[in-house]
């Protein structure tokens, strides 16, 4: 089956596998393939964004992973083993 996530200290943490499976989510941001924001996301950086809660990050319609917004920034939840230096 597909791993959806896990409970961490009484809150839900979505799994990266679920993000890759999703085609859309109510809370989604999509960046162009060659954008600086996408490169920063793939490197593990925090991104400015007005979204709140778990947000699906996409590149030209392809799901990449999750980030968690606080209304000012998206905190990166891209797996550390997959991050690449910019």
PyMOL commands that set and color helices and strands:
alter all, ss='L'
color gray80, all
select helices_A, chain A and resi 16-21+36-43+80-82
alter helices_A, ss='H'
color red, helices_A
select strands_A, chain A and resi 5-8+11-14+28-31+47-48+52-59+62-70+73-76
alter strands_A, ss='S'
color yellow, strands_A
deselect
rebuild
show_as cartoon
